[in-house]
Amino acid sequence: MVSDMPVGLLGKKVGMTRIFTDDGKAVPVTVVRAGPCTVVQRKTEQVDGYEAVQVGFERRSRHRTNSPMSGHFESRGIAPLKYLTEFRINAEEEYEEGQELTVELFREGERVDVTGRSKGRGSAGVMKRYGFRGGPASHGSKVHRTLQSAGATDAQRIFPGTRMPGRMGNKRVTIQGLTVLAVDAEENLLLIKGSIPGPNGGLVIIRPTKKSSKE
């Protein structure tokens, strides 16, 4: 049975490189060190109101883990982990607490969705943030890179979503339908075609792309 809510892995972006195909074409790939992850908690409809598994990644020392989280791990006999996330699953799927998940969840040629946090660019104006062309560059102009009038004559207010200066980047971004080109089970590495969000060393979530109802 193929789940329409597949379980994935947490990992960290290593960087980008390229590989060559048999016909000599260079393909850009992102290297991700994914897992191994540990199933920390199995949530059920009867107890929690929904079906999911809580997955942890990257060991953390006990003295850096607060008391509530220490109790959460100790009650399940699991060493503290730094990152936790949940994956919704079907009730028929069986996962046990303490079970280890590795890159062997994926296979070459499989489509995956990768979620990460984009690089933060700080506060930016509309030209850098949205690609506005700006005002005249002549000496007589008083408006070169700033935003022009953004108000409305009738509503007397700024509408939500108006493109204005503000924080650029540092947002949760998901890129869908990327292809896994190689799986290295010994080094826990995934080679994913193309680029993924975030800086090198940034946390990412990799999950198989959901199967459409037509498949």
N, C-alpha and C positions, 0 to 999 in steps of 0.2 A: 504493500500500500504506500503510495506517494503522498506525503503530507502537503497540504496547501499552505501550511505555516511551518516552514522548515527551521530547524535549529542550526545556528551558525557558530562562529568562533570570534573571540576577541584577539587582537594582535596589535603589533606596532609596525608602522611604516619604516622600512630600512632605507629605501632610496630608489632611484630609477637607474636602469641600465638598458641594454638592448640585446636581443638574441637574433640569430640569423636562421632563416628557414632553409629548407633543402635547395630551393632555387636561388639562394643568395640574397634574399630581401631582408633588410634590417627592420625588426619590429620592436618598438619601444615598450618596455615592461616596467612595472613597479614591483619591487621585492617587498613582501610582507612576512614578518615573523609571526605566525599565527599559532596561538596555543603553546603547549598543551593547556587546556582549560578544564576546570573541575565543576561537576554538577554539585552545587551547594544545597539547593532545596528543590523539591518537587511540589508544585502547588496544584491543588485539585479543586474541582467545582464544589465538592461537598464542604471543604474546609475554607478555601480562600475565595470562592465565587468564580473562579476561572481556571483554565488549564494552562500551565506554564512550567518552565524550568528556569531556575536561577543559576547562572553560570558565572564562575569567578576566574580571574586571570592574574598572574604574576604574584609570586609569594611576597608577603610583607611581614616584617618582624613584629612580634607580639607587643613590644613596648611602644610601637607606633600605631597600635590599633586600640580604639577606645573601648570602654567596658561593654556597651551594648553589642557592638560588633564582635568583640571577643567571645561573648556568650553565645552569639549566633553561630559562630564557627565551632566552638568547643562542644556545644550540644550535639553536633553532628560528627564530631571527631575529625574535623578538617582543619588544616593549618590556615592561618589568616591569609587572605588574598586582597590585593590592592584594588582591583576593579571588579564590579559586579554589574550584570545586566540580565534581563529576562527575555526569553523567547517563548512566544505562544505556541502551543502544540495541540494536537488532537488528543482526546481522552484515551484512545486506543494505544498511543505510543507509550513505551515503557522506558523510563530513565530512573536510575538509582542514584541516591545521594552518595557522593564520593567517586562516581564514575568519571573517567578521564576521556576528554574529547580531543582529538588531534586533527592534523591537516588531512588525514585519510578520510575525513567526511566529504572531501571534495575530490574530483577527478579531472583529468585534463580535458579541455573542451567544454567544461560546464560553465554556465552563465551564473554570475553572482552579482549581488548588490552590495556596495561598499559604502559605509557611513563613517564620516569623520568630521572633525571641526576644522574649518578652513583657516588659513593663516590670517592673523589679525594685522590690519594695516593702520590701526589708530584712527584718529579723526581725519576725515577727508572731505574736501569740497565736492561740488557737483561735477566738476570737470574730470577729476580723477575717479570719483565714485561711480558716475553714470555715463561718462563720456560726452558731457555737454560741450559744445564748441566754444563757449565763452563769448565775451563781448568784443568790441573793436579794440585793436591793439594800439591805436594812435594815442598821441600825448593828450589830446583834448578829451578823451573818454575817461570817465570816472569809474566805469564798471568793466573790469577786465576778466576776472575769474569768479566773481560772486554771482549768486542767484538773483535773477530778475524778480519781478512781482509774482508772488505765488498765491495771492488771495483771490477771492471771488467777489464780484460786486453785489450779488444777491444773498449768498449765504453768510457773508461777513465772518468767515472763519476759514481755517486751513483744513482741507479734506484729508482724512486718514489715507496714508499711502503716498502722499505727495513726495516726489523725489527732492530731497533737501540735503544739506550737509549733515554729516553724522558719522557714527562709527562704521568703519568699513571692514568687512571680513569677520572672523571669529564667530561664525555661525555653523550650526549643524547642517551638513550637506550630505546628500545621498546620491551616488551615481549608480544607475541601474544598468543591468545587462552587460557587464564587463565579462571578458572571457578569461578563464584560467588556462594558461599555456603550459604550466609545469607545476608539479607537486613534489617537493623534496621532504619525504617523511623523516629522514634521519636528522635534518637540520631544522625541521618545522617551518619550512619556507613555502610560500606560494608566489608564483610569478604570474602577475595579472596584467593583461594587455592594456596599455594606455596609462593614464594618470589617475590618481585618487586624491581625495581631499586631505589637507593638512600638511604640516612640516615633517621632515624626517624625525622619527622618534615619536610621532603623534599616535594616539590611540585610535584604532579603527575597529569597526564591527563588520565582519564578512558573513553574509548569509546567502544561501542559494536563492536565485530568482524564483518567485512564486510561479507555479504552473498555472497557465490560463485554463479557463473552463473548456476551451475548444480542443485542448490537447488530450 
